[in-house]
Amino acid sequence: MIGTMFRKITVAALLMLAAAQASGQAATAPNAETLKNPLLYAIAWRQTAAEYRALYYQGFALARLRIEQALADRSPNDNRTLAVITDVDETVLLSGAYWGQLIADGQDFFDDATWDAWVPRNEFVASPGALAFVAFCEANGVEVFFVTNRDQGDATFELALGNLRAAGFASARAENLRVLRETSNKEAVQAQIRTDFNVVASLGDNLNDFARRYYVTDVAEREALMHEDAAKFGSDYIVFPNPTDGHWIRAIFGESEPSASDANREILRNAAIGIDSER
């Protein structure tokens, strides 16, 4: 079912391109430049690879094992409810249709305005295994807290909650959703949840979903910090794949949403072939 859904997303992106061509809109037939779009490999992998989906099943299986262990080892003196903290975008919700649209429109870098216009369309899909995992948590009395940093204006919270419900998380509750509009630093919110609940694991596609110390602008430093936390991955931290956006982008460019410029395209190329770039 998931594979079929993603194939539909890919077809939808192609149909959007064809419709735009027919009506004379901005999108045009692929030319030599658009066929060199640096997003193509990453998005093709997201849209088609069974391995991409398998990593989600694997991640949620690990999270389920962590819960089962916590239930079995639970101390009678700890009255706190078990909980899981999860990121939203590219962790439990996937935005493949947005990235397909970006390519069909001839863009090769994330575009905030396009994203803000796409979010209300409710075209997110649940990641493979996410719905079953949340249902398992609910059946075992484990709270799931959704923590995301987004900003689509005053409607941001309602949009995020609507995106979750439209993707199949019908039981998602406002009281279990935390939306950060002014920062990507989730630590204060996570600490508050941990005060009231026994958090079994954190789920995310970005190391910054787990700890703010990863919010650095140096690739080597970020990797070194990750190695220091090696024992936490697969237990406290469960990571999902995201080849298109996140703070790994910030470590390369010095900002999380670099502009679409030739200078940044050169930085990206140098990163891909292992050359340090002056920012």
C-alpha positions as CSV (number, residue, x, y, z in Angstrom):
1,M,0.0,0.0,0.0
2,I,2.8,2.4,0.9
3,G,4.7,1.6,-2.3
4,T,1.5,2.3,-4.3
5,M,1.0,5.6,-2.5
6,F,4.5,6.7,-3.4
7,R,4.2,5.7,-7.0
8,K,1.0,7.8,-7.1
9,I,3.0,10.7,-5.7
10,T,5.6,10.3,-8.4
11,V,2.9,10.1,-11.1
12,A,1.2,13.1,-9.6
13,A,4.4,15.2,-9.8
14,L,4.8,14.2,-13.5
15,L,1.1,15.0,-14.2
16,M,1.6,18.5,-12.6
17,L,4.5,19.1,-14.9
18,A,2.6,18.0,-17.9
19,A,-0.4,20.1,-17.0
20,A,1.8,23.1,-16.5
21,Q,3.4,22.6,-19.9
22,A,0.0,22.3,-21.5
23,S,-1.2,25.6,-20.0
24,G,2.0,27.5,-20.6
25,Q,2.7,28.0,-16.8
26,A,6.1,28.4,-15.3
27,A,7.2,24.8,-15.4
28,T,8.8,23.8,-18.7
29,A,10.0,20.7,-20.4
30,P,13.2,19.3,-18.9
31,N,16.3,20.8,-20.4
32,A,20.0,20.2,-19.9
33,E,20.0,22.3,-16.8
34,T,16.9,20.9,-15.1
35,L,18.2,17.4,-15.8
36,K,21.2,18.3,-13.7
37,N,19.1,19.3,-10.7
38,P,21.1,18.2,-7.6
39,L,17.9,17.0,-5.9
40,L,17.2,14.3,-8.4
41,Y,19.1,11.4,-6.9
42,A,17.9,12.2,-3.3
43,I,14.2,12.6,-4.4
44,A,14.2,9.6,-6.7
45,W,15.5,7.5,-3.7
46,R,12.8,8.9,-1.5
47,Q,10.1,8.3,-4.1
48,T,11.0,4.8,-5.2
49,A,13.5,3.0,-2.9
50,A,12.2,0.0,-0.9
51,E,15.3,0.6,1.3
52,Y,14.0,4.0,2.3
53,R,10.7,2.5,3.5
54,A,12.5,-0.4,5.2
55,L,14.5,2.0,7.4
56,Y,11.2,3.4,8.7
57,Y,9.9,-0.1,9.6
58,Q,13.3,-0.8,11.2
59,G,13.2,2.4,13.3
60,F,9.7,1.8,14.5
61,A,10.5,-1.8,15.3
62,L,13.4,-0.5,17.5
63,A,11.1,1.9,19.2
64,R,8.6,-0.8,19.9
65,L,11.3,-3.0,21.4
66,R,12.3,-0.1,23.7
67,I,8.7,0.1,24.9
68,E,8.4,-3.6,25.4
69,Q,11.6,-3.6,27.5
70,A,10.4,-0.6,29.5
71,L,7.0,-2.3,30.2
72,A,8.8,-5.5,31.3
73,D,11.3,-3.7,33.5
74,R,9.0,-1.0,34.9
75,S,9.7,-0.2,38.6
76,P,6.6,-0.3,40.9
77,N,8.0,2.9,42.5
78,D,7.8,4.9,39.3
79,N,4.2,6.1,38.8
80,R,5.0,8.1,35.7
81,T,3.3,7.1,32.5
82,L,5.6,5.8,29.8
83,A,6.0,8.1,26.8
84,V,7.7,8.6,23.4
85,I,8.7,11.9,22.0
86,T,8.7,12.1,18.2
87,D,9.4,14.7,15.6
88,V,6.8,15.2,12.9
89,D,8.1,16.1,9.4
90,E,10.0,13.2,7.8
91,T,9.6,11.1,10.9
92,V,5.9,10.3,11.2
93,L,4.8,12.4,8.2
94,L,6.4,12.3,4.8
95,S,6.4,15.2,2.3
96,G,7.4,13.4,-0.9
97,A,4.7,15.2,-2.9
98,Y,6.2,18.6,-2.0
99,W,9.7,17.6,-3.1
100,G,8.3,16.2,-6.4
101,Q,6.5,19.5,-7.0
102,L,9.7,21.4,-6.3
103,I,11.6,19.5,-9.0
104,A,8.6,19.7,-11.4
105,D,8.8,23.5,-10.9
106,G,12.5,23.5,-11.8
107,Q,13.7,24.4,-8.3
108,D,16.8,22.8,-6.8
109,F,16.8,24.1,-3.2
110,F,14.1,24.1,-0.5
111,D,11.8,27.1,-0.8
112,D,10.1,28.4,2.3
113,A,7.3,30.2,0.5
114,T,6.5,27.1,-1.6
115,W,6.5,24.9,1.5
116,D,4.2,27.3,3.4
117,A,1.7,27.2,0.5
118,W,1.9,23.4,0.3
119,V,1.4,22.5,4.0
120,P,-2.3,23.4,4.0
121,R,-3.0,21.0,1.2
122,N,-2.8,18.0,3.6
123,E,-0.8,15.9,1.1
124,F,1.5,14.4,3.8
125,V,1.4,10.6,4.1
126,A,2.2,8.6,7.2
127,S,5.7,7.1,7.1
128,P,5.8,3.3,6.8
129,G,5.1,1.7,10.2
130,A,4.2,5.0,11.9
131,L,0.4,4.4,12.3
132,A,0.9,0.8,13.6
133,F,3.5,2.1,16.1
134,V,1.3,4.8,17.4
135,A,-1.6,2.3,17.7
136,F,0.7,0.0,19.7
137,C,1.6,2.8,22.0
138,E,-2.0,3.7,22.6
139,A,-2.9,0.0,23.2
140,N,-0.2,-0.2,25.9
141,G,-1.0,3.1,27.7
142,V,2.1,4.9,26.3
143,E,1.7,8.6,25.5
144,V,3.1,9.8,22.2
145,F,4.2,13.5,22.1
146,F,4.6,15.1,18.7
147,V,7.2,17.9,18.8
148,T,7.8,20.0,15.7
149,N,9.3,23.3,14.7
150,R,7.2,25.0,12.0
151,D,6.0,28.5,11.2
152,Q,3.1,29.0,8.9
153,G,1.8,32.0,10.9
154,D,-1.1,32.0,13.3
155,A,-2.6,28.8,11.9
156,T,0.6,26.8,12.4
157,F,-0.6,24.7,15.3
158,E,-4.0,23.9,13.6
159,L,-2.3,23.0,10.4
160,A,0.1,20.6,12.1
161,L,-2.7,18.9,13.9
162,G,-4.7,18.7,10.7
163,N,-1.8,17.3,8.8
164,L,-1.4,14.5,11.4
165,R,-5.1,13.6,11.4
166,A,-5.4,13.8,7.6
167,A,-2.5,11.3,7.3
168,G,-4.3,8.8,9.5
169,F,-3.4,9.8,13.0
170,A,-7.0,10.2,13.9
171,S,-6.4,10.1,17.6
172,A,-3.7,12.8,17.6
173,R,-4.7,15.2,20.4
174,A,-3.9,18.9,20.8
175,E,-2.5,18.4,24.3
176,N,0.1,16.0,22.9
177,L,1.3,18.3,20.2
178,R,4.0,20.9,20.7
179,V,4.7,23.4,17.9
180,L,7.7,25.7,18.1
181,R,7.4,28.7,15.7
182,E,10.3,30.8,16.8
183,T,13.0,28.2,17.4
184,S,14.2,24.8,16.4
185,N,15.5,24.2,19.9
186,K,13.3,21.4,21.3
187,E,15.2,20.8,24.6
188,A,13.0,22.9,26.9
189,V,9.8,21.3,25.7
190,Q,11.4,17.8,25.9
191,A,12.7,18.5,29.4
192,Q,9.2,19.5,30.5
193,I,7.7,16.3,29.1
194,R,10.4,14.2,30.8
195,T,9.5,15.9,34.1
196,D,6.0,14.5,34.0
197,F,6.5,11.3,32.0
198,N,9.0,8.4,31.8
199,V,10.3,8.9,28.2
200,V,11.4,5.6,26.7
201,A,12.9,7.0,23.4
202,S,13.0,10.0,21.1
203,L,12.4,9.7,17.4
204,G,13.6,12.0,14.7
205,D,15.2,12.5,11.3
206,N,17.5,15.3,12.5
207,L,20.1,15.0,15.3
208,N,18.8,18.4,16.5
209,D,15.6,16.5,17.3
210,F,17.5,14.8,20.1
211,A,19.9,17.4,21.4
212,R,20.7,21.1,20.7
213,R,24.4,20.4,20.9
214,Y,24.2,19.1,17.3
215,Y,23.2,22.6,16.1
216,V,26.6,23.5,14.8
217,T,28.0,24.8,11.5
218,D,30.9,22.5,11.1
219,V,30.5,19.0,9.4
220,A,33.4,17.5,11.3
221,E,32.3,18.8,14.7
222,R,28.8,17.5,14.2
223,E,30.1,14.1,13.3
224,A,32.4,14.0,16.3
225,L,29.5,14.8,18.6
226,M,27.5,12.0,17.0
227,H,30.3,9.6,17.7
228,E,30.4,10.6,21.3
229,D,26.7,9.6,21.5
230,A,27.1,6.3,19.7
231,A,25.6,4.3,22.6
232,K,22.4,6.3,22.4
233,F,21.5,5.4,18.9
234,G,19.0,2.6,18.6
235,S,18.1,3.0,22.3
236,D,17.5,6.6,23.5
237,Y,17.7,8.1,20.0
238,I,16.1,6.4,17.0
239,V,17.0,8.1,13.7
240,F,15.0,8.0,10.4
241,P,16.4,8.8,6.9
242,N,16.2,12.3,5.4
243,P,18.5,13.1,2.4
244,T,16.8,16.4,1.6
245,D,16.7,18.7,4.6
246,G,17.7,19.1,8.2
247,H,20.6,20.6,10.1
248,W,23.2,18.5,8.2
249,I,22.4,21.2,5.6
250,R,23.3,23.9,8.1
251,A,26.6,22.2,8.8
252,I,27.5,22.5,5.1
253,F,26.2,25.9,4.3
254,G,26.1,27.7,7.6
255,E,22.3,28.0,7.4
256,S,19.4,25.5,7.3
257,E,17.7,27.0,4.2
258,P,20.4,28.2,1.8
259,S,19.3,30.2,-1.2
260,A,19.3,28.8,-4.7
261,S,22.5,30.4,-6.0
262,D,25.4,29.3,-8.1
263,A,27.7,29.9,-5.1
264,N,25.6,27.5,-3.0
265,R,25.5,25.0,-5.8
266,E,29.3,25.0,-5.9
267,I,29.4,24.5,-2.1
268,L,27.0,21.5,-2.5
269,R,29.2,20.0,-5.2
270,N,32.3,20.4,-3.2
271,A,30.6,18.7,-0.2
272,A,29.6,15.8,-2.4
273,I,33.2,15.3,-3.7
274,G,34.8,15.8,-0.3
275,I,36.2,19.3,-0.7
276,D,36.0,21.9,2.1
277,S,34.4,25.1,1.0
278,E,34.9,28.6,2.2
279,R,31.4,29.9,3.2
